[in-house]
Amino acid sequence: MAARTDHDEIAAHALRICEDIREVDCGTAWLYRELAHKCATDPEGMAQVVMALASWVPYEAPPSTLADRAQAVADRREDALRFTDRTEAIA
């Protein structure tokens, strides 16, 4: 596929990835496979999405700040999964 020209579409795709990575029900394995498939089938389009995501990262921040942000997302997912497991056990 050719590179996309609609920057709003590129940004919307990038934001969906941001939402999906935080969505507990999505599952990171599913998201990984989905992204790998999209990269294989539309490498130019996905390169644009990656570039959009990269432009939003505050790279001037210390790496520890970025690592803390990633850990916070992972922790929220784990907490939500633990809550779901407890809720299902009660039901």
Secondary structure, 3 states (H helix, E strand, C coil): CCCCCCHHHHHHHHHHHHHHHHCCCCCHHHHHHHHHHHHHHCHHHHHHHHHHHHHHCCCCCCHHHHHHHHHHHHHHHHHHHHHHHHHHHHC
